[in-house]
């Protein structure tokens, strides 16, 4: 599941960052999304059983 989520997350982050290049509000949303997604993925990697 993690191998599927990561490319999607990266593509979403890059798309939001591209929008944010000309829109400060969209860049702020992209930054918050990246932080939130990173926190979520880190928490799942630590707590999900059977990944080690």
N, C-alpha and C positions, 0 to 999 in steps of 0.2 A: 504494500500500500504506500509506503514512504517513497519508493522509487517512482511511483506514479504522481504523487502529490508534488514532489520537488520541482520537476520541469514546469508543471502548471503554475506553481507559485512564482517561479522565476519569470516566466512569460508574463504573468499578471503584473508583477512588480515592474518589469521593464516597460510594459505598456503604460502603466500609471506614471512612471518616471518620465516617459516621453511626453505625456500630456502635461506633466508638471514643469517641463522645461519652459513652457510659455504661460503657465497658470499656477500662481503661488498656492492657491487653495487646493488644487489637484495634487500639487507636490506634497503639501502637508498631509493630505489623505493617503497618498502613496507611502509616505514615511510612516504614518501610524499603522497602515496595513502591513508594511514590512516588519515593523516591531511586533505587532500582534501575531502575525503569522510565524515569525521566528520564535516567539515565546511559546506558541502552541506546538510547533514542531519539536522544540526542545523538550517541552513537558511530555509529549507523546513518546519521544525517544527514550526518556528516562523512565517513564511509568509503564509503557506497553510491554507486556510479557513476551518472551520468546524472540526478542530481537538481538540478543547477544550470543 
